[in-house]
């Protein structure tokens, strides 16, 4: 019965290519992992964040790769090993064999990492695309948690229906947008997925949790440790500079593989003028 539930879930995606099928499989693993974490005390200490949170809990129309979390307070002693055994057991209940690897003890970095790798899908699932032209590879999911979070983040409770009804603590949309804005302003390279998410937030007139954004800027990035006045005008000015410096053709290439075939035409609009227009729209509601 468990395998049947997973197969029905996969079929509901109606993937049109190997890439879409692979992302659907990965998303199924992500949801099972979230459900498994919800059976533990994990969400007493952390909130879900990032693009995958936006995809799974707020219906962003692009696929995402990793499961990112933020601690509710500083937890330098956090170890993923406290939860990985529970996750392996959760997956086994669905006939899925995963191998867990805890990287959180390998360094003193504040962002603690772990990985789950699965190679059993090809044995238990009926796949329509993946493996037809070659060997079925493994699916790997990366987990990250910020154990020294900036102050000001806010969260809310959202609910998953698959693989069973469960509650997940997640950053609220203004805090998620603040985290994404920090990445847009501070990342040393261009990631088209960030700008795709930016458009999603702006289309919904999502406000920004500026307290969280500015605390994050003080903690990490080109403004770390600097003391100066930051406000909405500062944010809009710095975003304007970023938008003008980007090669939008390269940005489109990064995000294209995370979109369904039917959504690729939305990238035709990507240009300097389009993003400046979206930034102008933000001025009207921030």
C-alpha positions as CSV (number, residue, x, y, z in Angstrom):
1,X,0.0,0.0,0.0
2,X,2.8,2.4,0.8
3,X,4.4,2.0,-2.6
4,X,1.0,2.6,-4.2
5,X,0.6,5.9,-2.4
6,X,4.0,7.0,-3.7
7,X,3.2,5.9,-7.2
8,X,-0.1,7.7,-7.2
9,X,1.7,10.8,-6.0
10,X,4.2,10.6,-8.8
11,X,1.6,10.0,-11.4
12,X,-0.3,13.1,-10.2
13,X,2.6,15.3,-11.5
14,X,2.1,14.0,-15.0
15,X,5.8,14.6,-15.8
16,X,6.5,15.2,-19.5
17,X,10.2,14.6,-19.5
18,X,13.0,12.8,-17.5
19,X,13.9,16.1,-15.9
20,X,10.3,16.8,-14.7
21,X,10.0,13.2,-13.5
22,X,13.3,13.5,-11.5
23,X,12.2,16.7,-9.9
24,X,8.8,15.2,-9.0
25,X,10.6,12.2,-7.3
26,X,12.9,14.6,-5.4
27,X,9.9,16.6,-4.3
28,X,8.2,13.4,-3.0
29,X,11.3,12.6,-1.0
30,X,11.3,16.2,0.4
31,X,7.7,15.9,1.6
32,X,8.4,12.6,3.2
33,X,11.4,14.1,5.0
34,X,9.4,17.0,6.2
35,X,6.7,14.7,7.5
36,X,9.4,12.6,9.2
37,X,10.9,15.6,10.9
38,X,7.4,16.6,12.1
39,X,7.2,13.4,14.1
40,X,10.2,14.6,16.1
41,X,10.8,17.7,18.2
42,X,12.7,19.3,15.2
43,X,10.2,22.1,14.6
44,X,10.4,23.2,18.2
45,X,13.9,24.5,17.3
46,X,13.7,25.3,13.6
47,X,11.6,26.8,10.8
48,X,11.5,25.8,7.2
49,X,12.8,28.4,4.8
50,X,14.1,29.0,1.2
51,X,12.8,28.1,-2.3
52,X,11.7,24.6,-1.4
53,X,9.5,26.0,1.4
54,X,8.0,28.4,-1.1
55,X,7.4,25.6,-3.6
56,X,5.9,23.0,-1.2
57,X,3.9,25.2,1.2
58,X,3.2,28.4,-0.8
59,X,2.8,26.9,-4.3
60,X,5.7,28.5,-6.1
61,X,5.6,27.1,-9.7
62,X,9.2,26.0,-10.0
63,X,11.0,23.0,-8.6
64,X,13.7,23.3,-6.0
65,X,16.5,21.2,-4.7
66,X,17.4,21.5,-1.0
67,X,15.7,21.6,2.4
68,X,16.8,24.8,4.2
69,X,15.9,25.6,7.8
70,X,16.7,28.4,10.2
71,X,17.0,27.9,14.0
72,X,14.6,29.8,16.3
73,X,17.7,30.7,18.3
74,X,21.4,30.1,18.3
75,X,22.1,26.3,18.6
76,X,25.9,25.8,18.0
77,X,25.6,22.2,19.3
78,X,23.0,21.1,16.8
79,X,23.7,17.8,15.0
80,X,21.6,16.3,12.2
81,X,22.5,12.9,13.5
82,X,19.8,13.4,16.2
83,X,17.2,13.2,13.4
84,X,18.7,11.1,10.6
85,X,17.8,7.7,12.1
86,X,14.2,8.8,12.4
87,X,14.2,9.9,8.7
88,X,15.6,6.6,7.5
89,X,12.9,4.8,9.4
90,X,10.2,7.0,7.9
91,X,11.4,6.3,4.4
92,X,11.5,2.6,5.0
93,X,7.8,2.7,5.9
94,X,7.3,3.5,2.2
95,X,9.7,0.9,0.9
96,X,12.4,3.6,0.2
97,X,15.9,2.9,1.3
98,X,17.9,6.0,1.9
99,X,21.5,6.5,3.1
100,X,22.0,9.4,5.5
101,X,25.2,11.3,6.0
102,X,25.7,13.9,8.7
103,X,28.1,16.6,7.7
104,X,27.4,18.8,10.8
105,X,30.3,17.5,12.7
106,X,32.9,18.1,10.0
107,X,33.4,21.8,10.6
108,X,32.6,24.7,13.0
109,X,30.5,26.4,10.4
110,X,27.2,27.8,11.6
111,X,25.3,26.3,8.7
112,X,25.1,22.5,9.5
113,X,24.6,20.1,6.5
114,X,23.4,16.6,6.0
115,X,22.5,14.5,2.9
116,X,20.0,11.7,2.1
117,X,20.7,9.6,-1.0
118,X,18.2,7.2,-2.5
119,X,18.8,4.6,-5.2
120,X,15.7,2.5,-4.7
121,X,13.1,4.4,-6.7
122,X,13.9,2.6,-9.9
123,X,13.3,-0.7,-8.2
124,X,9.9,0.0,-6.6
125,X,8.4,2.6,-9.0
126,X,7.0,2.7,-12.5
127,X,8.9,5.4,-14.3
128,X,7.8,6.7,-17.7
129,X,10.9,8.7,-18.6
130,X,13.8,8.3,-16.2
131,X,16.1,5.5,-17.1
132,X,14.7,4.9,-20.6
133,X,17.8,6.1,-22.2
134,X,20.3,4.9,-19.6
135,X,20.9,3.9,-16.1
136,X,18.7,5.4,-13.3
137,X,20.9,7.5,-11.1
138,X,20.5,8.3,-7.4
139,X,18.5,11.2,-5.9
140,X,20.2,13.3,-3.3
141,X,18.7,15.8,-0.9
142,X,20.7,18.3,1.0
143,X,19.6,19.5,4.4
144,X,20.9,22.8,5.8
145,X,20.2,24.7,9.0
146,X,21.4,28.0,10.1
147,X,22.4,27.6,13.8
148,X,23.3,31.2,14.3
149,X,20.2,33.0,12.9
150,X,19.8,36.7,12.5
151,X,17.2,38.3,14.8
152,X,13.8,39.2,13.6
153,X,12.5,36.1,11.7
154,X,8.9,35.3,12.1
155,X,7.1,32.0,11.4
156,X,3.8,30.4,11.0
157,X,2.3,26.9,10.9
158,X,1.4,25.4,7.5
159,X,0.0,21.9,6.8
160,X,1.1,19.1,4.5
161,X,-1.4,16.6,3.1
162,X,1.2,14.2,1.8
163,X,2.2,11.6,2.8
164,X,-0.1,12.3,5.7
165,X,-1.6,15.4,7.3
166,X,1.0,17.1,9.4
167,X,2.1,20.5,10.7
168,X,5.3,22.3,9.6
169,X,6.7,25.4,11.1
170,X,7.8,27.7,8.3
171,X,9.0,31.3,8.0
172,X,6.1,33.6,7.1
173,X,6.2,35.2,3.6
174,X,7.6,38.6,4.6
175,X,10.5,36.8,6.4
176,X,11.0,34.5,3.4
177,X,11.1,37.5,1.1
178,X,13.6,39.1,3.5
179,X,15.8,36.0,3.3
180,X,15.6,36.0,-0.5
181,X,16.4,39.7,-0.6
182,X,19.5,39.1,1.4
183,X,20.6,36.5,-1.1
184,X,19.9,38.8,-4.0
185,X,21.9,41.6,-2.4
186,X,24.7,39.6,-0.9
187,X,25.3,36.6,-3.1
188,X,28.6,36.9,-5.0
189,X,27.2,35.3,-8.1
190,X,23.9,35.5,-10.0
191,X,21.4,32.7,-9.4
192,X,18.4,33.0,-11.7
193,X,16.2,31.0,-9.3
194,X,16.5,33.8,-6.8
195,X,15.2,36.3,-9.3
196,X,12.4,34.0,-10.4
197,X,11.3,33.9,-6.7
198,X,11.6,37.7,-6.5
199,X,9.0,38.0,-9.3
200,X,6.7,35.6,-7.4
201,X,6.9,37.7,-4.3
202,X,6.3,41.0,-6.2
203,X,3.4,39.6,-8.1
204,X,1.7,38.9,-4.8
205,X,2.7,42.3,-3.3
206,X,4.5,40.4,-0.5
207,X,5.9,42.9,2.1
208,X,9.5,42.4,3.4
209,X,10.4,41.8,7.0
210,X,13.0,44.6,7.0
211,X,14.1,43.9,10.6
212,X,15.2,40.4,9.6
213,X,16.8,41.5,6.3
214,X,18.9,44.3,7.9
215,X,20.0,42.0,10.7
216,X,21.1,39.4,8.1
217,X,23.0,42.1,6.2
218,X,24.8,43.1,9.4
219,X,25.8,39.5,10.0
220,X,26.8,38.3,6.5
221,X,27.7,39.8,3.2
222,X,29.4,43.0,1.9
223,X,27.8,45.1,4.7
224,X,28.7,42.8,7.5
225,X,29.9,44.6,10.6
226,X,29.1,48.0,9.1
227,X,27.0,50.6,10.9
228,X,24.9,52.9,8.7
229,X,21.3,53.8,8.2
230,X,19.3,51.2,6.3
231,X,15.7,51.8,5.2
232,X,13.3,51.0,2.4
233,X,15.0,53.6,0.2
234,X,18.4,52.0,0.8
235,X,17.0,48.6,-0.2
236,X,15.4,49.8,-3.4
237,X,18.5,51.7,-4.4
238,X,20.8,48.6,-3.8
239,X,18.3,46.4,-5.7
240,X,18.4,48.8,-8.6
241,X,22.2,48.6,-8.8
242,X,22.0,44.7,-8.7
243,X,19.4,44.6,-11.5
244,X,21.4,46.9,-13.7
245,X,24.6,44.7,-13.3
246,X,23.0,41.4,-14.3
247,X,23.3,39.6,-17.6
248,X,19.7,38.4,-17.9
249,X,20.5,35.9,-20.6
250,X,22.7,34.0,-18.1
251,X,20.2,34.3,-15.4
252,X,17.5,32.7,-17.5
253,X,19.8,29.7,-18.2
254,X,20.1,29.0,-14.5
255,X,16.4,28.8,-13.8
256,X,15.2,27.2,-17.0
257,X,15.8,23.6,-15.9
258,X,13.7,24.1,-12.7
259,X,10.6,24.9,-14.8
260,X,8.0,22.8,-16.5
261,X,8.1,23.0,-20.2
262,X,4.8,24.9,-20.2
263,X,6.3,27.6,-18.0
264,X,9.5,28.4,-20.0
265,X,7.8,31.1,-22.1
266,X,7.6,33.3,-18.9
267,X,11.4,33.8,-19.3
268,X,10.9,35.6,-22.5
269,X,10.0,38.7,-20.5
270,X,13.3,38.7,-18.6
271,X,15.3,41.9,-19.3
272,X,16.7,44.9,-17.6
273,X,13.5,46.9,-18.4
274,X,11.2,44.2,-17.0
275,X,13.0,43.8,-13.7
276,X,13.3,47.6,-13.2
277,X,9.5,47.7,-13.8
278,X,9.0,45.1,-11.1
279,X,11.1,47.0,-8.7
280,X,9.1,50.1,-9.5
281,X,5.9,48.1,-8.6
282,X,7.5,47.3,-5.2
283,X,7.8,51.0,-4.4
284,X,4.0,51.3,-4.6
285,X,3.3,48.8,-1.8
286,X,6.3,48.6,0.5
